[in-house]
């Protein structure tokens, strides 16, 4: 749900601030990157990180109480820009360096999501760390006149669970008991051909 996605984004955005060569230039959403001038390895560079979600795939479980299993694709996008004194190889090296820093910050903090409280719910995030982690890295490079620009997007899979949305839950009725009727051919003319049973369902 929206509050869980926001909590996950903000958790990692806060963890990344000051932890990479992008410094404090981290946004927990996909807007225009912050581009203050920095100096990396003696060269003036603009660096920024954007943290946002790509997809949130849902599997609905029909047991009671009803729950969802979710697989969230969390993107951390790195943006670098510098002057003509660096060639394409140099900027790609910078991309690799900062990407490695991002990975080293995000991966170890995934289990810590279980301690994050979802705003307005009083509950903690239900995270599966063993099914979460880095999924892929996408790298791009663009030469614009005399200025080089580079970007990378690290996509992490975060596996977590939520309760069914209250609006959907209101349309469903959790069963407490299940009545079963058995019909069978009579063994004798006098025998009953119908039998019944009642099953109590856990969690109803």
C-alpha positions as CSV (number, residue, x, y, z in Angstrom):
1,X,0.0,0.0,0.0
2,X,1.0,3.6,-0.4
3,X,2.2,4.1,3.2
4,X,4.4,1.1,3.1
5,X,6.0,2.1,-0.2
6,X,6.7,5.6,1.2
7,X,8.1,4.2,4.4
8,X,10.5,2.0,2.4
9,X,11.6,4.9,0.1
10,X,12.3,7.3,3.0
11,X,14.1,4.7,5.0
12,X,16.7,4.1,2.3
13,X,16.9,7.8,1.3
14,X,17.7,8.7,4.9
15,X,20.3,6.0,5.0
16,X,22.0,7.2,1.8
17,X,22.4,10.8,2.9
18,X,26.0,11.5,3.6
19,X,27.0,7.9,3.0
20,X,28.1,8.2,-0.6
21,X,30.1,10.6,-2.7
22,X,26.8,12.3,-3.5
23,X,26.8,13.7,0.0
24,X,23.4,15.1,1.2
25,X,22.1,15.3,-2.4
26,X,19.5,12.6,-2.0
27,X,15.8,12.8,-2.9
28,X,13.1,10.2,-1.8
29,X,11.3,10.7,-5.1
30,X,11.9,11.0,-8.9
31,X,12.2,14.7,-9.5
32,X,14.9,16.8,-11.1
33,X,18.2,15.9,-9.4
34,X,19.9,18.3,-7.0
35,X,23.1,19.4,-8.7
36,X,25.3,21.4,-6.4
37,X,29.0,21.5,-7.4
38,X,31.2,18.9,-5.6
39,X,34.8,17.9,-6.0
40,X,35.6,14.3,-6.6
41,X,39.2,13.3,-7.1
42,X,40.1,16.9,-7.6
43,X,37.5,17.4,-10.4
44,X,34.4,19.5,-10.1
45,X,31.4,17.2,-10.4
46,X,27.7,17.4,-9.9
47,X,26.3,14.3,-8.1
48,X,22.9,13.3,-6.9
49,X,20.8,10.3,-5.9
50,X,17.1,9.8,-6.5
51,X,15.2,7.1,-4.6
52,X,11.8,5.9,-6.0
53,X,9.7,2.9,-6.7
54,X,9.3,1.2,-10.1
55,X,6.8,-1.5,-9.5
56,X,4.9,-3.1,-6.6
57,X,3.8,-6.6,-7.7
58,X,1.0,-8.2,-5.5
59,X,0.1,-11.8,-4.8
60,X,-3.3,-12.1,-2.9
61,X,-3.7,-14.9,-0.4
62,X,-7.1,-16.3,0.3
63,X,-6.5,-17.6,3.8
64,X,-7.9,-15.7,6.8
65,X,-7.1,-13.1,7.8
66,X,-6.5,-12.1,4.2
67,X,-3.0,-10.8,3.3
68,X,-0.9,-9.8,0.3
69,X,2.7,-10.8,-0.5
70,X,4.4,-7.9,-2.4
71,X,7.6,-7.5,-4.4
72,X,8.7,-3.9,-4.6
73,X,11.2,-2.7,-7.1
74,X,13.1,0.1,-5.4
75,X,15.3,2.2,-7.7
76,X,18.3,4.3,-6.6
77,X,19.3,6.5,-9.5
78,X,22.7,8.0,-9.6
79,X,23.3,11.2,-11.7
80,X,26.7,12.6,-12.4
81,X,27.8,15.5,-14.6
82,X,31.2,17.1,-15.0
83,X,33.3,19.3,-17.3
84,X,35.4,18.4,-20.3
85,X,38.5,17.5,-18.3
86,X,37.1,14.0,-17.7
87,X,36.7,11.5,-20.5
88,X,34.0,8.8,-20.8
89,X,36.2,6.2,-19.1
90,X,36.7,8.5,-16.1
91,X,33.0,9.2,-15.6
92,X,32.2,5.5,-15.9
93,X,34.7,4.8,-13.2
94,X,33.0,7.4,-11.0
95,X,29.6,5.8,-11.8
96,X,31.0,2.4,-10.7
97,X,32.5,3.8,-7.5
98,X,29.3,5.5,-6.4
99,X,27.1,2.6,-7.5
100,X,29.3,0.3,-5.3
101,X,28.8,2.7,-2.4
102,X,25.0,2.7,-2.9
103,X,25.0,-1.1,-2.9
104,X,27.1,-1.2,0.3
105,X,24.7,1.1,2.1
106,X,21.4,-0.5,0.9
107,X,22.0,-4.2,1.1
108,X,23.1,-4.4,4.8
109,X,20.1,-2.2,5.8
110,X,17.4,-4.4,4.3
111,X,16.9,-6.5,7.5
112,X,16.5,-3.2,9.4
113,X,13.2,-2.5,7.5
114,X,11.5,-4.9,10.0
115,X,12.0,-2.3,12.7
116,X,10.4,0.6,10.6
117,X,7.0,1.6,11.8
118,X,4.4,2.3,9.1
119,X,3.1,5.8,9.6
120,X,-0.5,5.9,10.9
121,X,-0.7,2.1,11.6
122,X,1.3,1.5,14.7
123,X,2.7,-1.6,13.0
124,X,6.1,-2.5,11.7
125,X,7.0,-3.4,8.1
126,X,6.7,-7.1,7.4
127,X,9.8,-7.8,5.4
128,X,11.4,-11.0,4.0
129,X,15.2,-10.2,3.9
130,X,16.2,-13.5,2.4
131,X,14.0,-12.8,-0.7
132,X,15.2,-9.2,-1.0
133,X,18.4,-7.6,-2.5
134,X,20.0,-6.1,-5.5
135,X,18.3,-7.2,-8.7
136,X,20.1,-5.3,-11.5
137,X,22.2,-2.3,-12.4
138,X,21.4,-0.1,-15.5
139,X,24.2,2.2,-16.6
140,X,23.9,5.0,-19.2
141,X,26.4,7.6,-20.6
142,X,25.7,10.6,-22.7
143,X,28.1,13.1,-24.3
144,X,26.5,16.6,-24.7
145,X,28.9,18.8,-26.6
146,X,32.0,19.2,-24.4
147,X,30.2,18.0,-21.3
148,X,29.8,14.4,-20.2
149,X,26.8,13.1,-18.3
150,X,26.4,9.7,-16.7
151,X,23.7,7.9,-14.8
152,X,23.1,4.5,-13.2
153,X,20.0,2.9,-11.7
154,X,20.4,0.2,-9.1
155,X,17.1,-1.7,-8.7
156,X,16.6,-3.6,-5.4
157,X,13.8,-6.1,-4.8
158,X,12.1,-5.7,-1.5
159,X,9.8,-8.6,-0.5
160,X,7.3,-7.6,2.1
161,X,3.7,-8.3,3.2
162,X,0.6,-6.3,4.0
163,X,-2.9,-6.9,5.1
164,X,-5.6,-6.7,2.6
165,X,-6.8,-3.1,1.9
166,X,-9.6,-2.2,4.3
167,X,-11.9,-1.4,1.4
168,X,-11.6,-4.9,0.0
169,X,-11.8,-6.5,3.4
170,X,-15.1,-4.7,3.9
171,X,-16.5,-6.5,0.8
172,X,-15.4,-9.9,2.1
173,X,-16.7,-12.1,4.9
174,X,-14.3,-14.3,6.8
175,X,-15.9,-17.7,7.4
176,X,-16.1,-19.0,10.9
177,X,-17.8,-22.3,10.1
178,X,-18.2,-24.4,7.0
179,X,-21.1,-26.7,6.5
180,X,-20.5,-29.8,4.4
181,X,-23.2,-32.1,2.9
182,X,-22.3,-35.6,1.7
183,X,-24.6,-37.4,-0.8
184,X,-24.0,-41.1,-1.6
185,X,-25.9,-44.1,-3.0
186,X,-27.8,-46.0,-0.2
187,X,-26.3,-49.2,1.0
188,X,-29.7,-50.5,1.9
189,X,-33.2,-49.2,1.1
190,X,-33.5,-48.0,4.6
191,X,-30.1,-46.2,4.8
192,X,-29.8,-42.4,4.8
193,X,-28.4,-41.0,1.5
194,X,-27.4,-37.6,2.9
195,X,-25.0,-36.8,5.8
196,X,-23.8,-33.5,7.1
197,X,-20.9,-32.0,9.0
198,X,-19.8,-28.7,10.3
199,X,-16.1,-27.6,10.2
200,X,-14.7,-24.7,12.3
201,X,-12.2,-22.6,10.4
202,X,-9.2,-21.1,12.2
203,X,-8.8,-17.4,12.0
204,X,-12.5,-16.8,11.1
